[in-house]
Amino acid sequence: MQFFLAGGAHPLGQKVLRASSGAVFHLPFLRFDGIEEEILNSLLKSLSELSNVGFKIFSTSSHNESSKKPSKPYWEVDWSRHTALILGNEGQGIHKKIQEAFNETITIPHSEIVESLNVACVAVPLLLERKRVAYTSK
């Protein structure tokens, strides 16, 4: 498992270290810094490289986002395949240039009265489902 971080909160910031109880030191990550265009190009290059070696690229989407790509619930995804999961922030979502790199869009269905879910709330069930599938396939 590898994590790509495109700006945003620094994974070694005080709040992250405190909240993770040091678990962040056990996660392999690559953080892209610089101006927005440099970050986007680096992330697109990394996603393209993953796709070229057989990874399925998934993005998350709120049910109220307008997208040309259909989305499906996360439990319909074949998590046994090599996957790259793209998570956007709650306010702005995923940058349009990055959205073009997806194979598929997945969602966590929720109430229509909820505008969107916090990225941490989205990550937890998706990563647990990925782990569950990996564990049960052994």
Sequence and secondary structure as in RCSB ss.txt:
>XXXX:A:sequence
MQFFLAGGAHPLGQKVLRASSGAVFHLPFLRFDGIEEEILNSLLKSLSELSNVGFKIFSTSSHNESSKKPSKPYW
EVDWSRHTALILGNEGQGIHKKIQEAFNETITIPHSEIVESLNVACVAVPLLLERKRVAYTSK
>XXXX:A:secstr
  EEEESSS TTSHHHHHHHTTGGGGS EEEE SSHHHHHHHHHHHHHHHHHTT EEEEE  TTS  SS EEEGG
GS TTS EEEE  BTTTBS HHHHTT SEEEE    TT     HHHHHHHHHHHHHHHHHHT 
